[in-house]
Amino acid sequence: MIVYDKLWETMKEKGISQYKLIHTYGISPAQITRLKKNSNVNTNTLDMLCEILDCELEAIVEYKPTHLRGYYEHLIKIPKNDKPQ
């Protein structure tokens, strides 16, 4: 699962508010909501955030593993002998 918890920390460190993202940089309120909910956002949005915050992607995005058997079982076939890592 991709989460954006680090985004809010980086924004605070850089002195960039959600208001400024929306009104100065043109990030849509809908994108802010999607980021807050850890929903899908496109790479263009992530690129813009890295530019605005002058940071690497790792400063705003984090991957947290999920348990594959339950979460993705309906999408992929995992052999019964294999365990997710």
C-alpha positions in Angstrom: 0.0 0.0 0.0 1.3 3.5 -0.8 0.8 6.1 1.9 1.5 9.8 1.9 2.1 10.3 5.6 5.6 11.7 4.9 4.1 14.3 2.6 2.5 16.2 5.5 5.7 16.1 7.5 7.7 17.4 4.6 5.2 20.1 3.9 5.4 21.3 7.5 9.2 21.3 7.4 9.2 23.3 4.1 6.5 25.7 5.4 4.0 24.8 2.6 0.3 24.6 3.7 -2.5 22.8 1.9 -4.0 26.3 1.2 -0.8 27.3 -0.5 -0.7 24.1 -2.6 -4.2 24.8 -3.8 -4.1 28.6 -4.2 -0.5 29.2 -5.2 0.5 26.1 -7.0 -2.8 24.9 -8.5 -3.1 21.5 -6.8 -6.8 20.7 -6.8 -8.6 20.2 -3.6 -9.7 16.8 -4.9 -6.0 15.7 -5.2 -5.4 16.9 -1.6 -8.4 14.7 -0.5 -7.0 11.7 -2.4 -3.6 12.2 -0.8 -5.2 12.4 2.7 -7.1 9.2 2.1 -4.0 7.4 0.6 -5.9 7.0 -2.6 -4.6 6.8 -6.1 -2.9 9.9 -7.5 -1.1 10.2 -10.8 2.6 10.5 -11.3 2.2 14.1 -12.6 0.8 15.1 -9.2 3.7 13.4 -7.4 6.2 15.1 -9.8 4.6 18.5 -9.1 4.8 18.0 -5.3 8.4 17.0 -5.5 9.1 20.2 -7.6 7.1 22.4 -5.2 8.7 20.9 -2.1 12.2 20.6 -3.7 12.5 17.0 -2.5 12.9 13.4 -3.6 9.9 11.1 -3.9 10.9 9.3 -0.8 10.2 12.4 1.2 6.5 12.3 0.4 5.6 8.6 -0.5 6.1 5.4 1.5 5.4 1.8 0.6 3.9 -0.3 3.4 3.5 -4.0 2.6 0.1 -5.5 2.8 -0.8 -9.1 3.4 -1.1 -10.4 -0.1 -3.3 -13.4 0.6 -6.2 -11.4 1.8 -5.8 -8.1 0.0 -4.9 -9.2 -3.5 -6.1 -12.8 -3.6 -8.9 -12.1 -6.0 -6.4 -10.4 -8.4 -3.5 -12.7 -8.5 -2.9 -16.4 -7.9 -0.3 -17.1 -5.2 0.9 -20.7 -5.0 -0.2 -22.3 -1.7 3.4 -23.1 -0.8 4.6 -19.5 -1.3 4.4 -17.0 1.6 4.3 -13.2 1.0 7.4 -11.5 2.3 
